[in-house]
Amino acid sequence: MKLSIVIPCYNEVRTIRTIVDRVRAAPVTNTEIIIVDDCSIDGTRDILRLEIAPLVDRILYHDVNQGKGAALRTGFAAATGEVVLVQDADLEYDPNEYPKLLAPIERGQADVVYGSRFAGGEAHRIVYFWHMVGNKFLTLLSNMLTNLNLTDMETCYKVFKREVLQRITIEENRFGFEPEITAKIAKLDLVIYEVGISYYGRTYKEGKKIGWRDGFRALYSIIKYNLFR
């Protein structure tokens, strides 16, 4: 089974080489690494071209900053593996946990797997209280409309059979991707699993980008894609 790992990237000059090294060292085989640079302006592109290009399978460049959803749309279209996994370019999520994320699909039990920061007993860095509250509120509202019982709808770690993604058109360009994709897979006849993962959240000083505006867009996306699509 070939695994495509899609890494959306924007202004991650401090972390992009480290995360690529960790992804390459992950305990999985037969992988394809695709990076989508969303018009970084902090020197990330220089590192991608000069250091990272020989280490990965493809690097795709956006000429205009569009957002995470747009970067994933580009990456998903380029993926050739039977399974596709989303990996953020920061260091909040650990590629050593790929085997547990892939296990339900490899066993033939699941079509989609979410890695939950709120399930299981894995290590978590303590960061922002209100981010946790916001995540849980958005997950609750999403669950009410999808009738899923996820604990972490907003997680980065989402794994899909590629055939699932081929049935979905991603419309959101930014962080509205998470509730959009959740609403759309909930409307298909799929088996969805969730596994507990560790989480090493970073601060805004360390480069965290998501903010309250993204929370409102997520709220809008939950309503839009569950009730009006």
C-alpha positions in Angstrom: 0.0 0.0 0.0 1.5 3.3 -1.1 1.1 6.3 1.3 1.1 9.9 0.0 2.0 12.4 2.7 0.9 15.9 1.8 2.5 18.7 3.7 1.0 22.2 3.3 3.6 24.8 4.1 3.5 28.6 4.6 6.3 30.6 6.3 7.9 27.6 8.1 11.6 28.5 7.6 12.4 27.4 11.2 10.7 24.0 11.0 10.4 22.8 7.4 13.7 20.9 7.2 13.1 19.3 10.6 9.6 18.1 9.7 10.8 16.7 6.4 13.6 14.8 8.2 11.1 13.4 10.7 8.7 12.3 8.0 11.5 10.6 6.0 12.5 8.8 9.2 8.9 7.7 10.1 8.4 3.9 10.6 6.5 3.4 7.3 7.6 2.2 3.8 6.5 2.9 0.3 5.8 6.6 0.8 5.4 9.6 -1.4 6.1 13.0 0.1 4.4 16.0 -1.5 5.0 19.6 -0.2 2.8 22.4 -1.3 4.3 25.8 -0.5 1.6 28.4 -0.3 3.7 31.4 -1.4 6.0 31.6 1.6 7.9 34.9 1.9 10.2 34.2 4.9 12.9 32.1 3.1 11.1 28.8 3.2 11.2 28.6 -0.6 15.0 28.9 -0.6 15.3 25.9 1.8 12.8 23.9 -0.3 14.7 24.5 -3.5 18.2 24.2 -2.2 18.0 21.6 0.5 14.7 19.7 0.5 13.9 19.2 -3.2 16.2 16.1 -3.5 14.7 14.6 -0.3 11.0 14.5 -1.3 9.0 13.4 -4.3 7.3 16.7 -5.3 7.3 20.3 -4.3 4.4 22.4 -5.7 4.5 26.2 -5.4 1.5 28.6 -5.2 2.2 32.0 -6.7 -0.3 33.6 -4.4 -1.0 32.8 -0.8 -4.4 31.0 -0.7 -4.5 29.1 2.6 -4.3 25.6 4.0 -7.4 24.3 2.2 -6.1 25.4 -1.1 -2.7 23.9 -0.5 -4.3 20.6 0.4 -6.5 20.7 -2.7 -3.3 21.0 -4.8 -1.5 18.3 -2.9 -4.4 15.9 -3.0 -4.7 16.3 -6.8 -1.0 15.4 -7.1 -1.1 12.3 -4.8 -0.7 8.9 -6.3 -0.8 6.7 -3.2 -3.8 4.5 -2.3 -3.8 6.3 1.1 -3.3 10.0 1.7 -2.2 11.5 5.0 -2.1 15.2 6.0 1.0 16.4 7.8 1.4 20.0 9.0 4.8 21.7 8.4 5.2 22.7 12.0 6.4 20.3 14.8 3.1 19.9 16.6 2.4 16.4 15.3 4.7 13.4 15.4 5.3 11.3 12.2 6.4 8.4 14.4 2.6 7.9 15.0 1.9 7.1 11.3 1.6 3.3 12.0 -1.3 3.8 14.5 -3.0 6.2 12.1 -2.7 3.7 9.2 -3.6 0.6 11.1 -7.4 0.7 10.8 -7.1 1.2 7.0 -4.5 -1.5 6.7 -6.7 -3.9 8.5 -9.5 -3.2 6.1 -11.7 -1.6 8.9 -11.7 2.1 7.9 -12.0 4.4 5.0 -10.9 7.5 7.0 -8.9 7.9 10.2 -8.7 11.0 12.4 -5.9 11.4 14.9 -7.4 12.9 18.1 -5.5 15.1 20.5 -8.2 14.5 23.1 -8.5 10.7 23.0 -6.1 8.3 24.7 -3.3 8.9 27.1 -0.5 10.3 24.8 1.8 13.2 25.7 0.5 16.8 25.3 2.2 20.0 25.7 0.1 22.4 27.7 -0.7 25.6 25.8 -3.8 27.7 25.3 -7.0 27.0 27.3 -9.3 28.9 25.0 -8.0 27.1 21.9 -9.0 23.9 23.6 -12.4 25.2 24.4 -12.9 26.5 20.9 -11.8 23.2 19.4 -14.2 21.2 21.5 -17.0 23.6 20.8 -16.5 23.4 17.1 -16.2 19.6 17.3 -19.5 19.4 19.3 -21.4 21.6 16.9 -20.0 19.6 13.9 -21.0 16.3 15.6 -24.5 17.6 16.2 -24.9 18.2 12.5 -23.0 15.3 11.1 -24.2 12.8 13.7 -20.5 11.6 14.2 -19.0 11.2 17.6 -15.5 12.6 16.9 -13.5 14.1 19.8 -11.2 16.3 17.6 -12.7 17.5 14.3 -10.0 20.2 13.9 -7.0 17.8 14.1 -4.3 18.0 11.5 -3.9 14.3 11.3 -6.5 13.0 8.8 -5.9 9.9 6.7 -8.0 9.0 3.7 -8.2 6.3 1.1 -7.5 8.3 -2.0 -10.7 7.1 -3.6 -12.6 9.0 -0.8 -10.9 12.2 -1.8 -11.7 11.6 -5.4 -15.4 11.8 -4.5 -15.0 15.2 -2.7 -14.5 18.7 -4.1 -12.7 20.9 -1.5 -14.1 24.4 -1.7 -12.6 26.1 1.4 -9.2 27.8 0.9 -8.2 28.3 4.5 -8.9 26.6 7.8 -12.5 26.0 6.9 -11.2 22.9 5.3 -11.5 20.9 8.5 -15.2 21.2 9.0 -15.9 21.1 5.3 -14.1 17.7 4.8 -15.7 16.3 7.9 -19.2 17.3 6.7 -18.6 15.9 3.3 -17.3 12.5 4.4 -20.2 12.2 6.9 -22.6 12.3 3.9 -20.8 9.4 2.2 -21.2 5.7 3.1 -17.8 5.5 4.9 -16.3 3.9 7.9 -14.5 6.5 10.0 -12.1 5.7 12.9 -10.4 7.9 15.4 -7.1 7.1 17.3 -5.4 9.0 20.1 -2.2 10.9 19.2 0.3 13.0 21.1 0.4 16.8 20.5 3.2 19.3 21.0 1.3 22.6 20.5 3.3 25.7 19.7 2.7 29.3 20.8 2.1 32.4 18.6 5.7 33.4 19.4 6.8 30.1 17.9 4.8 30.7 14.8 1.2 29.4 15.4 -1.1 31.0 12.8 -4.7 30.0 13.5 -6.7 32.7 15.3 -10.2 33.8 16.2 -11.1 34.7 12.6 -10.4 31.2 11.6 -12.7 30.0 14.4 -15.6 32.1 13.0 -14.9 30.7 9.5 -15.0 27.2 10.9 -18.3 27.9 12.5 -19.6 29.3 9.2 -18.3 26.2 7.3 -20.0 23.8 9.8 -23.3 25.4 9.1 -22.8 25.8 5.3 -21.6 22.3 4.5 -23.9 20.4 6.7 -27.2 22.3 6.1 -26.9 23.9 2.7 -24.9 21.5 0.6 
